[in-house]
Amino acid sequence: MPSNYTGNPGATQSPGPLPALGVMPIGALPVDSDTPNVSSILQPLKESLDWIGALSQWMVKYGITPWSASASYAAGTIVQSPSTPYSTFRVKYGHSASVGLDPAGDPTNWEPWGHTDTEIANLLPVVETDTSNTGIAVVVIGTFGTISDVCWSAVGFSTVIKRCSFRLGTGSGGVTATITFSGAKAFGSGIKNVQVTGVHVGSSITNADAFITSANVIVVSGDLGGDDYFVTVEGY
């Protein structure tokens, strides 16, 4: 009959070491000349089960577990605060259900562990998008001018590259538009590049131009009314 064996993190299966962080298990594997019996394979089997048991305990002690006000945690256990998406806390003393406090607000029983929310947020890339014309102000010299089809994005780490594309629609007589970026769409280090193309259906050729007048201001001009001008602005 088979005999049950429960992995024992505190056991040593010679020549293997006691399970510990940073230490590697050693299995005494059988060779062809060994007698084909249980004793020839017992050590590597027990060694494996002991280390699996140790890993199971370490996952509880050193892994990140959800915090519960009704649970008790041994010293060294790391939990995630319910009020912070990233920050973790480690038990300083034996936590009891009677405390019932969020680890983020209980410095008596808990201490910060690992990176804070702010530190982790600084490690993550910034990815933002917007399709509204909020933060894009237009002053038009001419008969008509509207902004539509906005596609704004900001991507990066310490340096965030911003890009804003939109369509500038015009009426008869062409258009000269001064466009200012502000708020979330402002370029902290200024606009670095602007491109404009004009689309005209018919026999005439439309001409479009754009230039940067200051850190967050461009001027776009088009000579044919009724045309659409597609503008792309980049900076950081």
Secondary structure, 3 states (H helix, E strand, C coil): CCCCCCCCCCCCCCCCCCCCCCCCCCCCCCCCCCCCCCHHHHHHHHHHHHHHHHHHHHHHHHCEEECCCCCCECCCCEEECCCCCCCEEEECCCECCCCCCCHHHCCCCEEEECCCHHHHHHHCCEEEEECCCCCEEEEEEECCEEEEEEEEEEEECCCEEEEEEEEEEECCCCEEEEEEECHHHCCCCCEEEEEEEEECCCCCCCCEEEEEEECCEEEEEECCCCCEEEEEEEEC
